[in-house]
Amino acid sequence: EVPVVELASHGLKFEVPRGKTLLEAAQDAGIGFPCDCKVGTCGTCRFKLLDGKLSELNSAAVCLSGEDFRDGWRLGCQSIPVTSLRIHLAGLVSEVGPPPSLFEGKVASVTPLSHDIVELRLQLNRPLTFIPGQYADLRIDGIDGARSYSFAEAPEQGSTDRPCFHVRRVPGGAFTTWLFEGDRVGFALTLRGPLGQFRLRQADGPIVCVAGGSGLAPIKCMLEKALLDQCVRPVTLLYGGREQRDLYCRHAIAELAASWPAPFDYIPVLSTEDAQSDWTGQRGLVADKLLGLPELAQSQIYLCGPPPMVDAAESIALRAGVPSDAVFADRFFDRS
Ligand code: FES
């Protein structure tokens, strides 16, 4: 018998086919179950088990404490139902925007943005609506598994059939090698989305963003949308790279800053730039630069990039007095 999950908090039910996680089955059923990382590290998909039995893919989930666990909290992306379940969901399903669905598409263009990042633009078979900050899963024939990429550009009309993504080359990675080594324009692929919870939240205080690598994509997208929505909150955007050649989209960020109706500080920070070079900007670890910012404790903090950078920035922000519900993180490793 196929287990059924009842969302006690929302009066919804969905089936979970054998071998699927709660999260996968909910998304297949068109339910916007909150999620970000899908690998048990962010805690966005946490829910409370009210009734029933499940097994876990990774019982040592780092984002649930022993106390959480004893209180019945579990992770949707790590839970496989053994029996039918009744659960309470921590996040609101209604908060997540349009449910994900499947789109057919093809590669419209691939444009270099830096020495190891390209802009991948798709042409889809129909328009897609998403909340800036969200991501999509891309698949191409012949390469196993999906690759998740954040939308990198906010559509002016709220939806687009030509979404774009920033893809960083991962040496030896199947998907990125395929994309970087050859003319891929016109190749077919499928997109599943939109997915994820990362997005700008309502508030009045300053917006502080910390991005690393291609983690600039969702931040840029979110801020573009905020500008369209006439946001007047001050912005600080800290971007961490190793060397000058890692800085990308500087022109787009400069345009955003010039159009922003309030102060907008873009601060690139380089960690391994040659001491003899002509670089006159900030050096060091980008997360450390949070400490000197004015009004940090009154700000909302948005973090996106490699987990070590995000973890460091998160703990610095919390220690500086930023409330935990004002810190939003999207952790990812570059997809191979
Ligand atoms: Fe499940 Fe991040 S812990 S989506």
Residues whose N, C-alpha, C, O or C-beta is under 5 A from the ligand:
A	BS01	FES	C35 D36 C37 K38 V39 G40 T41 C42 G43 T44 C45 L75 C77
